[in-house]
Amino acid sequence: MTRARRRILIRRRRTITGLGLVAAISFVAGMADAVGLLLSGDFVSFMTGNTTRAALAFAGGDYSHAVVLFLALWVFIAGNALGIVLAHTVSAKRTFVVLTGVAIVLALASIVPGETYPRLQFYLIVLSMGMINATVEHIEGLPIGLTYVTGALSRFGRGIGRWLIGDRNPTGWVIQTVPWTGMACGAITGAFLTKYAGSDALWAVSLLALVVALATALLPRPLQLHFQQPIVPARRRA
């Protein structure tokens, strides 16, 4: 086998593994998204929607709800930051570490009595949804959003437009349908689960996140390192 052929096979294997991982994690995110929305009445990952709803609440005089939603934005940001810190400082098994953290946070949200502390439960779910974005940041250089599927659909639509006008560059934009499909299927599952299990549905999401985390622990270390953007250290002054 030639070196070029071997590189193609390695790249293809990385892509297939990455897509499977994105589909599984997006499914977990979709479940958490649906369960969180049904339990709290507010979005737990759709921060564009929360920004608009916070602005409307503020304009309508519902200042307390506006503050709750604006605070959710910062909790989501903190979750993304925490996910990156865990991925790059705890272990080389980055996806496993972050997903385990997500499972733990969701388990904590499950323990919190939603009737007594609804906002604490809400913020814990939002935190977990921020963290989960740090599990896979790109596949072969193509950006992947695990909870921000609007961006994925936008990239997919632009790819279709370029293809229609004759652009025949590698059709990597097709993979942007994977996170949307995973999240949609997960959201449907989470909605039905919440309908029949109520707040206990969070336990199922936490358990599924842990199962996916354990599965990723079997991935080779170089492959796990490949799915995150490398950290570029600050240059030392001469």
Solvent accessible surface area in square Angstrom, and as a share of the most:
residue,aa,sasa,rsa
1,M,170,0.76
2,T,93,0.54
3,R,182,0.66
4,A,66,0.51
5,R,110,0.40
6,R,147,0.54
7,R,157,0.57
8,I,87,0.44
9,L,50,0.25
10,I,60,0.31
11,R,128,0.47
12,R,123,0.45
13,R,157,0.57
14,R,62,0.22
15,T,33,0.19
16,I,114,0.58
17,T,35,0.21
18,G,0,0.00
19,L,41,0.20
20,G,45,0.43
21,L,15,0.07
22,V,0,0.00
23,A,38,0.30
24,A,36,0.28
25,I,0,0.00
26,S,0,0.00
27,F,57,0.24
28,V,1,0.00
29,A,0,0.00
30,G,0,0.00
31,M,8,0.04
32,A,1,0.01
33,D,28,0.15
34,A,14,0.11
35,V,0,0.00
36,G,0,0.00
37,L,63,0.31
38,L,102,0.51
39,L,57,0.29
40,S,31,0.20
41,G,40,0.38
42,D,3,0.01
43,F,49,0.20
44,V,0,0.00
45,S,8,0.05
46,F,81,0.34
47,M,28,0.13
48,T,82,0.48
49,G,8,0.08
50,N,0,0.00
51,T,62,0.36
52,T,74,0.43
53,R,82,0.30
54,A,0,0.00
55,A,53,0.41
56,L,121,0.60
57,A,14,0.11
58,F,122,0.51
59,A,89,0.69
60,G,65,0.63
61,G,39,0.37
62,D,69,0.36
63,Y,129,0.49
64,S,81,0.52
65,H,44,0.19
66,A,1,0.01
67,V,95,0.55
68,V,26,0.15
69,L,0,0.00
70,F,82,0.34
71,L,85,0.42
72,A,0,0.00
73,L,32,0.16
74,W,167,0.59
75,V,28,0.16
76,F,30,0.13
77,I,89,0.45
78,A,50,0.39
79,G,0,0.00
80,N,44,0.22
81,A,55,0.43
82,L,70,0.35
83,G,0,0.00
84,I,53,0.27
85,V,81,0.46
86,L,39,0.19
87,A,0,0.00
88,H,45,0.20
89,T,101,0.58
90,V,90,0.52
91,S,47,0.31
92,A,30,0.24
93,K,75,0.32
94,R,41,0.15
95,T,0,0.00
96,F,54,0.22
97,V,20,0.11
98,V,0,0.00
99,L,0,0.00
100,T,31,0.18
101,G,12,0.12
102,V,2,0.01
103,A,5,0.04
104,I,97,0.49
105,V,15,0.08
106,L,1,0.00
107,A,24,0.18
108,L,85,0.42
109,A,0,0.00
110,S,18,0.12
111,I,113,0.57
112,V,19,0.11
113,P,64,0.40
114,G,19,0.18
115,E,158,0.71
116,T,85,0.50
117,Y,121,0.46
118,P,70,0.44
119,R,85,0.31
120,L,89,0.44
121,Q,10,0.05
122,F,1,0.01
123,Y,37,0.14
124,L,29,0.14
125,I,2,0.01
126,V,0,0.00
127,L,37,0.19
128,S,1,0.00
129,M,2,0.01
130,G,0,0.00
131,M,2,0.01
132,I,1,0.01
133,N,29,0.15
134,A,3,0.02
135,T,0,0.00
136,V,0,0.00
137,E,43,0.19
138,H,20,0.09
139,I,1,0.01
140,E,30,0.13
141,G,58,0.56
142,L,61,0.31
143,P,66,0.41
144,I,15,0.08
145,G,13,0.13
146,L,0,0.00
147,T,10,0.06
148,Y,120,0.46
149,V,29,0.17
150,T,73,0.43
151,G,6,0.06
152,A,0,0.00
153,L,77,0.38
154,S,51,0.33
155,R,59,0.22
156,F,53,0.22
157,G,37,0.36
158,R,125,0.46
159,G,2,0.02
160,I,65,0.33
161,G,32,0.31
162,R,125,0.45
163,W,113,0.39
164,L,125,0.62
165,I,149,0.76
166,G,46,0.44
167,D,46,0.24
168,R,150,0.55
169,N,99,0.51
170,P,125,0.78
171,T,65,0.38
172,G,17,0.17
173,W,55,0.19
174,V,70,0.40
175,I,22,0.11
176,Q,3,0.01
177,T,42,0.24
178,V,34,0.19
179,P,0,0.00
180,W,113,0.40
181,T,64,0.37
182,G,7,0.06
183,M,15,0.07
184,A,29,0.22
185,C,62,0.37
186,G,0,0.00
187,A,33,0.25
188,I,105,0.53
189,T,54,0.31
190,G,0,0.00
191,A,39,0.31
192,F,116,0.48
193,L,53,0.26
194,T,15,0.09
195,K,146,0.62
196,Y,169,0.64
197,A,42,0.33
198,G,29,0.28
199,S,51,0.33
200,D,88,0.46
201,A,1,0.01
202,L,0,0.00
203,W,118,0.41
204,A,38,0.30
205,V,0,0.00
206,S,9,0.06
207,L,113,0.56
208,L,50,0.25
209,A,0,0.00
210,L,66,0.33
211,V,80,0.46
212,V,16,0.09
213,A,0,0.00
214,L,101,0.50
215,A,57,0.44
216,T,3,0.02
217,A,26,0.20
218,L,154,0.76
219,L,33,0.16
220,P,80,0.50
221,R,136,0.50
222,P,95,0.60
223,L,25,0.12
224,Q,0,0.00
225,L,48,0.24
226,H,55,0.25
227,F,1,0.00
228,Q,3,0.02
229,Q,92,0.41
230,P,96,0.60
231,I,109,0.55
232,V,129,0.74
233,P,105,0.66
234,A,99,0.77
235,R,235,0.86
236,R,233,0.85
237,R,234,0.85
238,A,155,1.20
